[in-house]
Amino acid sequence: MPGSRISLAQLMQVTGVSPSTPPVDARFPGQRGFELNQVDGSSHPTLADLSECLFFSPGDGRIWLQDQRMVLMHAEAMGSLRRELIESMGLDKARGLLTRMGYMSGARDAELIRRQWPDAEPSVAAMAGTRLHALEGQVKVEVVRVRFDAASGEYQGEFIWHNSSEDDEHIAVYGVGGSPACWMQTGYATGYVSTLFGRLILFREVACRSAGDAQCRVIGRSVELWEDPQEDLRHLQLGDRGPNAEPVAATAEALGEHSPTSGQDPTLVGASSAFNAAFHMVRRVAPTPATVLFTGESGVGKEMFARSLHRNSDRAARPFVAINCAAIPETLIESELFGVERGAFTGAGASRPGRFERADGGTLFLDEIGTLSLVAQGKLLRALQEGEIERVGGTKTVKVNVRVVAATNEHLREAVRKGSFREDLFYRLNVFPIHLPPLRERSDDIPLLMQHFLNHYRERYQREVPGFSQRAVKALFNYGFPGNIRELQNLIERAVIMVNDGELIDVHQLFRGGEELSEGVLSLPASAAGDAGGRLVGGTESSSSHVSLTPGQTLGGAEQEWIAAALRRSAGNIAAAARQLGITRATLLYRAKQHGIEVGRIRR
């Protein structure tokens, strides 16, 4: 193994990160290496900064670390799982599985740090992992020494771990044995530092409480600096690898899991149980000729699912034709659907096929079908039943082979009871109904959609926007989204246009159109981050940082209020105010000057 290198692409496969995901710039271009023997508690991100990334949403049973869903569970339950894995799989396989689980967790935390604090010094970003490790209740990390050479990429570190929860549970079941047992924590350290620096850095426990030592001591080195990394690589499922080895299997596959979009249409984005249930239904019905009816509120993505159904069917090579029934005047809907013959009415100077003919052999998507008049409903029913249509002004029928997929945001059963929708047409369309729930019931999909739309509009508008502030993430998780995915897309497009390059998107750039923000997401206040007795506080009421955004208020006015409020809270401390706002000190000074705010005169 001496001299071997493993690429960032291979590391991304190990972590289960999709290769299509823009990799974190983990090599810190243009920056020097570092050497340190203690954690500077004042360097950002501090433990308080990281604590503010932790959101609790007890109303819908979710906990978030920025945009990653977390779970608060009993350490004893993890100990029970560990015991069952060891007894059913054997010690070696259980160790590998838990090591890879830890690797995945560490890699995700590293992505969070580089995305949320892109300007952090490499030493500070590295030390943030020790704080996250502690914040997540796994272990308290004491830094003995760390050295990183940016030129060569070599890393060496030594740490002492205190209060390892994994040790506690292992000792409770098996007592003190002869080998280290902090497998998940070692995997976490390997995943975090490897992802952060873009090269494989292996961590190994050289002393452990489970092996009878007084404390756990951990060594981390670049893989080429280890003389015998084979066993470590095997537990990561890298095997005995040389410098020219092929890419490794993803850790997610080794765990029998899949990435959020694994096996799914790449145009659909989601990971929630509701999303996966809908997608499963699409995959089940796609190979059949059955008529499908998508239901759900406006903006939930009915047309996107309809297109996915078409792409997964045996009609994928034929046309997908969509029509919004609500957008066509009643007098024209028949000609739009069935076509028109020359001279059928004034202005019909040439024959023209309708949507049914254009979709022949493929799929016809009828959106907002509940808006059709009763007359149009009757003609549509005949076309569905007979498989033939007749152009307006025509005298002969035309056979068509069309699969009809319909969508509505109305309750068609209620419309049938009221007499505004034909019962026979309803049953003809309702062969295979698929309901798409609103975004407020799919919170797990919000972080994926946020990143998807951010990537899309960054590329479209050629902007350098690293991500979202903690306040923005909290607000988006807590927002009701009456416009569903379409509204989220619009909010992020608006924010990408408004934000300056290099700055995080904040609340006032997202919500400036009269949207009503509710309260209900909890977070740890910065003042309580180091205080075990710190209480939970709710939403934007958790501090005086909340500024109401009134309909029609200009961005300049909102910015002026935010900056002035942040400066008052920090008693004129510019750096502290900038951190509250998620911007740099220089940016705060520049904007304050633009708004005529005399920074030196502001006091609490």
C-alpha positions in Angstrom: 0.0 0.0 0.0 2.9 2.5 0.3 2.5 5.3 -2.2 -1.1 4.4 -3.1 -3.8 7.0 -3.7 -7.5 6.7 -3.6 -9.5 9.4 -5.5 -12.3 11.6 -4.2 -14.6 9.9 -6.7 -13.8 6.6 -5.0 -14.4 8.1 -1.6 -17.7 9.4 -2.8 -18.7 5.9 -3.8 -17.6 4.6 -0.3 -19.8 7.2 1.4 -22.7 6.4 -0.9 -22.7 9.9 -2.3 -24.0 10.0 -5.9 -21.2 10.7 -8.4 -23.6 13.3 -10.0 -23.5 15.3 -6.8 -21.1 18.2 -7.1 -18.2 17.1 -4.8 -17.3 19.1 -1.8 -14.1 21.1 -2.5 -12.2 19.4 0.2 -8.6 20.1 -0.9 -8.6 23.7 0.3 -6.9 25.2 -2.8 -4.4 28.0 -2.1 -4.4 27.4 1.7 -1.5 26.3 3.9 -1.4 23.1 6.0 -1.7 23.3 9.7 -0.4 21.9 13.0 -2.2 22.1 16.3 -2.5 20.4 19.6 -5.7 21.8 21.0 -9.1 22.9 19.8 -9.7 26.7 19.7 -13.1 27.0 21.2 -13.7 30.5 19.7 -13.0 29.4 16.1 -16.1 29.2 13.9 -18.0 27.0 13.6 -18.1 26.8 17.4 -20.1 24.4 19.4 -22.7 27.1 19.6 -22.8 27.5 15.8 -23.2 23.8 15.4 -25.9 23.6 18.0 -27.9 26.1 16.1 -27.9 23.7 13.2 -29.9 21.2 15.3 -33.7 21.6 14.8 -36.4 19.8 16.6 -39.9 19.5 15.0 -41.9 17.6 17.6 -45.2 18.3 15.8 -44.3 15.9 13.0 -41.7 13.7 14.7 -38.6 14.9 13.0 -35.1 16.1 14.1 -32.7 17.8 11.7 -29.0 18.6 11.7 -29.2 21.4 9.1 -30.6 19.5 6.2 -30.0 16.0 7.4 -32.6 14.1 9.3 -31.4 12.7 12.6 -32.8 10.3 15.2 -32.6 10.6 19.0 -32.6 7.1 20.4 -31.5 5.2 23.5 -27.8 4.2 23.6 -29.1 0.9 25.2 -31.1 0.2 22.0 -28.0 0.7 19.9 -26.2 -1.7 22.3 -28.9 -4.3 21.8 -28.6 -3.9 18.1 -24.9 -4.3 18.3 -25.2 -7.5 20.4 -27.7 -9.0 17.9 -25.4 -8.2 14.9 -22.4 -9.8 16.6 -24.3 -12.9 17.6 -26.0 -13.3 14.2 -23.2 -12.2 11.9 -20.1 -12.8 13.9 -17.7 -10.3 15.4 -15.8 -9.5 12.2 -18.8 -8.9 9.9 -20.6 -6.9 12.6 -17.5 -4.7 13.1 -17.4 -4.0 9.3 -21.0 -3.1 9.2 -20.8 -0.7 12.1 -17.6 0.8 10.8 -19.3 1.6 7.5 -22.3 3.0 9.3 -20.0 5.4 11.2 -18.1 6.3 7.9 -21.4 7.3 6.3 -22.3 9.5 9.3 -18.9 11.2 9.3 -19.0 11.8 5.6 -22.3 13.5 5.8 -21.2 15.7 8.7 -18.1 16.8 6.6 -20.3 17.7 3.7 -22.4 19.9 6.1 -19.4 21.7 7.4 -17.9 22.5 4.0 -21.2 23.6 2.6 -22.3 25.7 5.6 -18.9 27.2 6.4 -17.1 27.2 3.0 -14.6 29.9 4.1 -13.5 28.0 7.3 -9.8 27.4 7.7 -8.8 23.8 7.1 -7.8 23.4 10.7 -11.1 24.8 11.9 -13.1 22.6 9.5 -11.2 19.6 10.7 -11.9 20.4 14.4 -15.6 21.0 13.7 -15.8 17.2 13.3 -14.7 16.8 17.0 -17.5 19.1 18.0 -20.1 17.4 16.0 -19.0 14.0 17.3 -19.6 15.4 20.8 -22.9 17.2 19.9 -24.3 14.0 18.6 -23.7 12.3 21.9 -21.1 9.8 20.7 -17.8 10.8 22.4 -15.9 13.7 23.8 -12.8 14.3 21.7 -9.5 15.6 23.2 -6.9 16.6 20.6 -3.4 15.5 21.3 -1.8 16.7 18.1 -2.8 17.1 14.4 -0.7 17.9 11.4 -1.8 18.3 7.8 0.6 19.1 4.9 -1.4 20.8 2.1 1.3 20.3 -0.4 1.7 16.5 0.0 -1.8 15.9 1.3 -0.3 13.9 4.3 -2.4 13.9 7.5 -1.4 12.7 10.9 -3.4 13.0 14.1 -3.7 11.7 17.6 -6.8 12.0 19.8 -8.1 10.8 23.2 -11.8 9.8 23.3 -13.7 10.2 26.6 -17.2 8.9 27.4 -17.6 6.7 24.3 -21.2 5.5 24.3 -20.2 2.6 22.1 -17.7 1.5 24.7 -20.3 1.8 27.5 -22.7 -0.5 25.6 -20.1 -3.0 24.5 -18.7 -3.4 28.1 -22.2 -3.7 29.5 -22.9 -6.7 27.4 -19.4 -8.4 26.9 -17.3 -6.8 29.7 -13.7 -5.9 29.2 -12.1 -8.0 26.4 -8.9 -8.0 24.5 -9.6 -5.7 21.5 -10.9 -2.2 20.7 -14.6 -1.8 20.3 -15.3 1.8 19.2 -16.0 0.7 15.6 -18.6 3.2 14.6 -16.6 6.1 16.1 -13.5 5.0 14.2 -15.5 4.8 11.0 -17.0 8.3 11.7 -13.5 9.8 12.1 -12.3 8.1 8.9 -15.4 9.2 7.0 -15.3 12.8 8.3 -11.6 13.6 7.7 -11.4 11.6 4.4 -14.4 13.4 2.9 -13.1 16.8 4.2 -9.7 16.5 2.6 -10.6 14.5 -0.4 -8.3 11.6 0.2 -8.5 8.4 2.3 -7.3 9.0 5.8 -7.6 5.9 8.1 -8.2 6.1 11.8 -7.3 3.3 14.2 -7.9 2.7 17.9 -4.6 1.9 19.5 -6.1 1.8 23.1 -9.7 1.3 24.2 -11.6 1.0 27.5 -13.2 -2.1 26.1 -9.7 -3.7 25.9 -8.9 -2.7 29.5 -7.1 0.5 28.8 -7.7 3.6 31.0 -8.9 5.6 28.0 -9.5 5.4 24.2 -6.6 6.6 22.1 -7.0 7.0 18.3 -4.4 7.6 15.6 -5.3 9.0 12.1 -3.0 8.9 9.1 -3.1 9.2 5.4 -3.6 5.6 4.0 -0.1 5.6 2.4 1.5 6.3 5.8 0.1 3.0 7.3 2.3 0.0 6.8 -0.6 -2.5 7.3 -3.9 -0.9 6.3 -5.4 -4.1 4.8 -7.7 -4.9 7.8 -8.9 -1.3 8.0 -9.7 -1.3 4.3 -11.4 -4.6 4.5 -13.8 -3.3 7.2 -14.6 -0.3 4.8 -15.0 -2.9 2.1 -12.1 -1.5 0.2 -10.2 -4.8 0.4 -6.5 -5.2 -0.3 -6.1 -2.4 -2.8 -3.3 -1.3 -5.0 -2.8 2.2 -6.5 -4.5 1.2 -9.8 -7.5 -0.6 -8.3 -10.9 -0.2 -9.8 -13.5 2.0 -8.0 -14.9 0.4 -4.9 -18.4 -0.7 -4.2 -20.5 1.9 -2.4 -21.0 1.5 1.3 -24.7 2.0 0.9 -24.8 -1.1 -1.3 -22.8 -3.0 1.3 -25.4 -2.1 3.9 -28.2 -3.2 1.6 -29.4 0.3 1.3 -29.7 2.8 -1.5 -29.1 6.4 -2.1 -32.3 8.6 -2.1 -32.6 8.3 -5.9 -31.3 4.8 -6.3 -33.5 2.9 -8.8 -35.6 6.0 -9.4 -36.2 8.3 -12.3 -33.4 10.8 -12.0 -35.8 13.6 -12.8 -37.8 12.9 -9.6 -36.3 14.1 -6.3 -37.5 12.7 -3.0 -36.7 10.3 -0.2 -39.8 10.4 2.1 -42.0 7.4 2.6 -44.9 9.1 0.8 -42.7 9.9 -2.2 -41.3 6.3 -2.4 -44.9 4.9 -2.1 -46.1 7.0 -5.0 -43.0 6.1 -7.1 -43.5 2.4 -6.3 -47.1 2.7 -7.6 -45.9 4.4 -10.8 -43.4 1.6 -11.4 -46.1 -1.0 -10.8 -48.6 0.4 -13.3 -46.2 1.7 -15.9 -45.8 -1.5 -17.9 -49.6 -1.9 -18.2 -52.0 0.0 -20.5 -54.2 1.0 -17.5 -55.5 4.6 -17.2 -53.9 6.5 -14.3 -55.4 9.3 -12.3 -53.0 11.5 -10.3 -54.6 13.4 -7.4 -53.1 16.1 -5.1 -52.9 19.8 -4.5 -51.6 22.1 -7.1 -47.8 22.1 -7.4 -47.1 18.6 -5.9 -45.5 17.4 -9.2 -48.3 15.5 -10.9 -47.0 16.2 -14.4 -43.4 15.1 -13.4 -44.8 11.8 -12.1 -46.9 11.4 -15.3 -43.7 11.9 -17.4 -41.9 9.4 -15.2 -44.7 6.9 -15.8 -44.4 7.4 -19.5 -40.6 6.9 -19.4 -41.0 3.7 -17.5 -43.6 2.3 -19.9 -43.2 0.4 -23.2 -44.5 3.6 -24.9 -41.3 5.6 -23.9 -40.1 5.9 -27.5 -43.4 7.4 -28.6 -44.7 10.9 -27.8 -45.8 12.3 -24.4 -48.4 15.0 -25.1 -49.6 17.2 -22.3 -52.6 19.5 -22.2 -53.8 21.7 -19.3 -57.6 21.5 -19.6 -58.0 24.6 -17.4 -56.0 26.7 -19.8 -58.1 26.0 -22.9 -61.4 27.9 -23.5 -64.4 25.7 -23.6 -65.1 26.6 -27.2 -61.7 25.4 -28.2 -61.2 22.3 -26.0 -62.8 19.9 -28.6 -60.6 21.1 -31.4 -57.5 20.9 -29.2 -58.3 17.3 -28.2 -59.6 15.9 -31.4 -58.3 18.2 -34.1 -60.1 20.1 -36.8 -60.7 19.7 -40.5 -60.1 22.5 -43.0 -63.1 24.8 -43.3 -64.8 23.5 -40.1 -65.2 27.1 -38.9 -64.0 30.6 -39.8 -60.2 30.7 -39.6 -59.7 26.9 -40.0 -57.7 27.3 -43.2 -56.0 23.9 -42.9 -56.6 20.5 -41.3 -54.9 20.1 -37.9 -54.5 17.0 -35.8 -55.5 17.2 -32.1 -53.7 16.0 -29.0 -55.1 12.5 -29.3 -53.6 12.0 -32.8 -50.3 13.6 -31.8 -50.1 11.2 -28.9 -50.8 8.1 -31.0 -48.8 5.2 -29.7 -47.7 7.2 -26.7 -49.2 8.9 -23.6 -51.7 11.8 -23.4 -51.6 13.7 -20.1 -54.8 15.6 -19.3 -54.0 18.0 -16.4 -56.8 19.7 -14.4 -59.3 17.4 -15.9 -62.0 18.4 -13.4 -62.4 21.8 -15.2 -63.8 20.2 -18.4 -67.4 21.0 -19.2 -70.0 18.3 -19.2 -70.1 18.4 -23.0 -66.4 18.0 -23.3 -66.5 15.2 -20.7 -69.0 13.3 -22.8 -66.8 13.5 -26.0 -63.8 12.5 -24.0 -65.6 9.5 -22.5 -66.5 8.2 -26.0 -62.9 8.6 -27.2 -61.7 6.5 -24.2 -64.3 3.8 -24.6 -64.1 3.4 -28.4 -60.4 4.2 -29.0 -61.3 6.5 -31.9 -61.9 10.2 -32.4 -63.5 12.4 -35.0 -62.1 15.8 -35.9 -64.2 18.9 -35.6 -65.9 19.3 -39.0 -64.8 15.8 -40.1 -66.9 13.0 -41.4 -64.7 10.0 -40.6 -63.4 8.4 -37.5 -59.7 8.0 -36.7 -58.4 5.1 -34.7 -55.9 6.1 -32.0 -53.8 4.0 -29.6 -53.3 6.4 -26.7 -52.7 5.8 -23.0 -54.5 8.5 -21.0 -53.1 9.8 -17.8 -55.2 12.4 -16.0 -54.6 14.7 -13.0 -56.7 16.9 -10.8 -56.4 18.9 -7.6 -60.2 18.6 -7.1 -62.2 16.0 -5.3 -63.8 14.3 -8.2 -66.1 12.1 -6.1 -67.5 15.2 -4.6 -67.8 16.7 -8.0 -69.8 13.6 -9.1 -72.1 14.0 -6.2 -72.7 17.6 -7.1 -73.3 16.7 -10.7 -70.4 18.8 -12.2 -68.5 15.7 -13.2 -69.8 12.7 -15.1 -69.9 9.5 -12.9 -69.2 7.2 -15.9 -66.1 9.3 -16.9 -64.9 9.3 -13.3 -64.9 5.5 -13.1 -63.3 5.3 -16.6 -60.4 7.5 -15.3 -60.1 6.1 -11.8 -58.7 2.7 -12.9 -55.4 3.2 -11.0 -55.5 6.3 -8.8 -52.2 7.6 -7.3 -52.4 10.3 -4.6 -49.4 12.7 -4.3 -49.4 14.2 -0.8 -48.5 17.9 -0.2 -45.0 19.0 0.6 -45.9 19.8 4.2 -46.5 16.0 4.6 -43.2 15.2 2.9 -40.6 17.0 5.1 -37.9 14.5 4.4 -38.0 15.7 0.7 -37.4 19.3 1.5 -33.6 19.2 1.9 -33.2 17.2 -1.3 -35.4 19.5 -3.2 -33.6 22.6 -1.7 -30.3 21.3 -2.9 -31.7 20.2 -6.3 -33.2 23.6 -7.1 -30.2 25.4 -5.7 -27.9 23.5 -8.0 -30.3 24.1 -11.0 -30.5 27.8 -10.5 -26.8 28.2 -9.7 -26.0 26.8 -13.0 -28.8 28.6 -14.9 -27.9 32.0 -13.6 -24.1 31.4 -13.2 -24.1 32.2 -9.5 -21.8 31.1 -6.8 -24.1 30.5 -3.9 -22.7 28.0 -1.3 -26.0 27.1 0.4 -28.5 28.2 3.1 -28.1 29.9 6.5 -29.3 28.0 9.5 -32.2 30.5 9.8 -33.2 29.9 6.2 -33.2 26.1 6.6 -35.3 26.3 9.8 -37.8 28.6 8.1 -38.1 26.3 5.1 -38.7 23.3 7.3 -41.3 25.2 9.2 -43.1 26.7 6.3 -46.5 25.3 5.2 -45.9 25.5 1.4 -49.4 26.2 0.2 -47.9 26.1 -3.3 -46.0 22.9 -2.6 -42.9 22.0 -4.7 -43.6 24.7 -7.3 -43.6 27.3 -4.5 -40.3 26.0 -3.1 -38.8 26.1 -6.5 -39.9 29.7 -7.0 -38.6 30.7 -3.5 -35.2 29.3 -4.2 -35.0 30.8 -7.7 -35.9 34.2 -6.2 -33.2 33.8 -3.5 -30.5 32.8 -6.0 -31.2 36.0 -7.9 -31.2 38.2 -4.9 -28.2 36.9 -2.9 -24.7 38.1 -3.6 -22.1 35.6 -4.8 -20.3 33.8 -2.0 -23.1 34.4 0.5 -25.5 32.0 2.1 -29.2 32.4 1.3 -31.0 33.9 4.2 -34.7 34.2 5.2 -35.3 37.7 3.8 -34.1 36.6 0.3 -36.6 33.7 0.3 -39.7 35.2 1.9 -40.4 38.6 0.5 -43.7 38.1 -1.2 -46.1 38.2 1.8 -45.6 34.6 2.8 -46.7 33.8 6.4 -44.1 32.1 8.5 -45.3 29.9 11.3 -43.6 28.9 14.5 -43.0 25.3 15.7 -39.5 24.2 14.9 -37.2 24.1 18.0 -33.5 24.6 18.1 -30.7 25.0 20.7 -30.0 28.6 21.4 -26.3 29.6 21.1 -26.3 30.7 24.7 -27.3 27.3 25.8 -24.9 25.3 23.6 -22.4 24.6 26.3 -25.0 24.5 29.1 -26.6 21.2 29.9 -29.5 23.0 31.5 -30.2 25.1 28.4 -33.8 25.1 27.5 -35.3 24.6 24.1 -36.8 27.6 22.4 -39.2 27.9 19.5 -38.7 28.9 15.9 -37.8 32.4 15.0 -39.1 33.5 18.4 -36.0 31.8 19.9 -34.2 35.1 19.8 -34.9 38.7 19.1 -33.6 38.1 15.6 -37.0 37.9 14.1 -38.0 40.7 11.8 -41.4 40.7 10.3 -41.4 40.9 6.5 -44.5 42.8 5.4 -46.0 42.4 1.9 -44.5 44.8 -0.6 -41.5 45.5 1.6 -38.3 46.1 -0.4 -35.3 43.9 0.0 -33.3 47.0 1.0 -35.7 47.7 3.8 -35.7 44.2 5.0 -31.9 44.1 4.9 -31.6 47.3 6.8 -33.9 45.9 9.6 -32.0 42.7 9.8 -28.6 44.4 10.0 -29.6 46.9 12.6 -31.3 44.3 14.7 -28.3 42.0 14.6 -25.9 44.9 15.6 -28.2 45.8 18.5 -28.3 42.2 19.8 -24.5 42.0 19.5 -24.0 45.4 21.2 -22.2 46.7 18.1 -19.9 43.7 17.8 -19.5 43.5 14.0 -18.2 39.9 13.8 -20.9 38.6 16.1 -23.6 40.4 14.1 -22.2 39.0 10.8 -22.3 35.4 12.2 -26.0 35.9 13.2 -26.8 37.0 9.7 -24.7 34.2 8.0 -22.5 36.7 6.1 -18.9 37.8 6.3 -17.8 40.8 8.4 -16.7 42.7 5.3 -20.1 42.1 3.7 -21.9 43.4 6.8 -19.8 46.6 6.8 -20.4 47.1 3.1 -24.2 46.7 3.4 -24.4 48.8 6.5 -22.7 51.6 4.7 -25.1 51.2 1.8 -28.1 51.6 4.2 -26.5 54.5 6.1 -26.2 52.5 9.3 -23.5 54.0 11.6 -22.1 50.7 13.0 -20.0 52.4 15.7 -23.0 54.1 17.3 -25.2 51.0 17.6 -25.5 49.6 21.1 -27.9 47.1 22.7 
